[in-house]
Amino acid sequence: GFTTGEPWLKVAPSYRDINAKQAEKDGNSVLHYYKKLIKLRKSDKAFVYGKYQDLMPKSKKLLAYLRESEYGKLIVINNFSLKTAKFILPKGVNADKYTLVTSNYGDSPKKLGTTALRPYESIVYKADGKNA
């Protein structure tokens, strides 16, 4: 309704089933997960500030990193592939200090450790304090 021109992109054939209105109704939708992540970022400065360290720089499937600041430490692990990918806990990381903050799967490991991430799984762990 904001132009008289012809759309140059076609509408996806699944638009009746996959759309914002449906995602709003589905508590497990990507939309709700992004809202949760935005809320976390706004509520905890550890998600915004601090130094970044790539934990698996040679991995082609995983993006895993440590964010460390005066507000705490975060370990974020993301599997960007269609296959299971193994995260290897780096030496020197005190896994007992970390607790699960969020995940896009409901049954991700509550404790940080070497683990196999399922396709497109994303997990965030946080440790407060400097000895993690």
Protein Blocks (a to p, Z undefined) as FASTA:
>chain_A
ZZcbdcfbdcdfklmmncfklmmmmmkbmklmmmmmmmmmmmomklmgccdddfblmbck
bccdddddfkbccdddddfbfbdcdddddehiafklpccfbdcbfkbcfbgcdddddehi
acddddedjkZZ
